[in-house]
Amino acid sequence: MMKPIIKLNTKEKAKLLHALFPNEIPEFLNHLQKFCAHIYERKEGYEKLWNPRLMHFERWRVTSGYILQLLESKRSKLESSSEAFANHLFFLDYATLTLNQLTKYAETESYNQRFKLAVPMFF
């Protein structure tokens, strides 16, 4: 029997989201990659405007670099495997950045109404 959503941890929720919406994952990963590249490559512009509420800018920038490397090396696995998606992108600082961008993606870029509702319900 499956646990209620409220009892799932972040990785379990990410795994379930991937399993329920596999067609959304490639577009989300495109969004995440674009965001991480902007943050990592354009330090000066973002650093001046940064609100350190979630994480100090330099830590956010370094995490963006790690996520970029991950997306380059394991992209197909992240798209095809809910286990890989959850384990690689939803732990420690990676989770903070990934969840931030997952929420933004669902709000502003996704056309899938069910996905748009699922993301805030899960997280």
Secondary structure, DSSP 8 states (H G I E B T S, - for coil): ----GGG--HHHHHHHHHHH-TTTHHHHHHHHHHHHHHHHH-HHHHHHH--TTSS-HHHHHHHHHHHHHHHHHHHHHHHH-HHHHHHHHSSHHHHHHHHHHHHHHHHHT---HHHHHHHHHH-
